[in-house]
Amino acid sequence: MSSVIHLRAFMDLADTFRKKNWSNPKEVEVQGEITGLELLALLGLPEEMVEVIFVNGKAFTPPLAVLTGGDRVALAPPGVPGPYRVLLGFKKMEG
């Protein structure tokens, strides 16, 4: 069964979305449950471009993120400045 996730991109990844003429947020159709790495492959984004995937406000490394339709998802690249790392929950990140 397919459904849609609502995907946002931050910092350099937002530039990548613009270059690809993608909206931000972008609706992405997924089949059932997928991992963060499967999402990146679906989007054609290299894993090294994404440090954190937020799923419904909780931070995960790409291999540990699990997504299903209806989720609110955000991608953050490596290099997010220190204070923002704390505010966004990188310090409490799963994995």
N, C-alpha and C positions, 0 to 999 in steps of 0.2 A: 504494500500500500504506500503510495507516495503522499507527501505532505510538504509544507513549506517551513523553512526557518527564516528568521529575519536577521540579516548579517550586516554588521557595521565594521568599518575599518578605521584605525587611528594612525596618526602621524604619517610615516612614509607609505604605509599601506593604503591610506586614503588617496595619496598621489597615484599609486598603482591602479586603484579602482578608476580614477579619473582617466588615466591613460588608456584603460581598457573600455572606456565609455560605459562603465557600470554605475548604477545609482548607488548612493550610500545613505541610507541602508539599501541593501540588495536582497530581494527575495530569492532564495535558492531552494529548488525542489529536491527533496531527499527521499530515498526509499527506506522506510523503517528506521532503524537505529544505525548511525554511522559514527566512526571515531573522528577525532580532530584531524588525524593524518589522512583519512579518506576524504574529508572535506577539502583539505588543501590540494589533494590530487584532483578532485572534481573541479576545483577552481583553476588548476594549473599553476599553483603557487608553490615554489620550493619551500621545504620545511624550514630552512635557515632564515627565511623572511619573517617567520612568526615565532615569537618567544612565548606568548600567552594567548590562550583562547578562553574568553569569558563565556560561560554558559549560564544564562539567567542570573548574572551578577557574581558568579563564583569563578575564580581563576584556576585554570588547569594548564599544564604543559600540553602541547598538541597530542602526544601519544595517549594521554590519560583522559582527554576530553571525550565525552559521549553525547551525541546530539540526536534529537528526534524532532519531528514536525511540531511547530508551535513554539520552539525554543527561541529565545532572544540571544544572539551570539555576537561577540565582538572579537576582532583580531587586533593584537598589539605586537609591534615589531620589537626586536632587540634594541636596547639603547634608550628605553624610557627613563627619564631623569629620576634620581633618587627619591625626592619627596613624593612624586606621583606614584612611584612603586608602592609606597606605604599606603597612600590614599586609595589606590585601586585594588589593593589586596594581594599584591605579588608576594609580600612577606608571609602570608598565610596560605600560599598556593599549594594545591594538591599536586604531589609529584615533583 
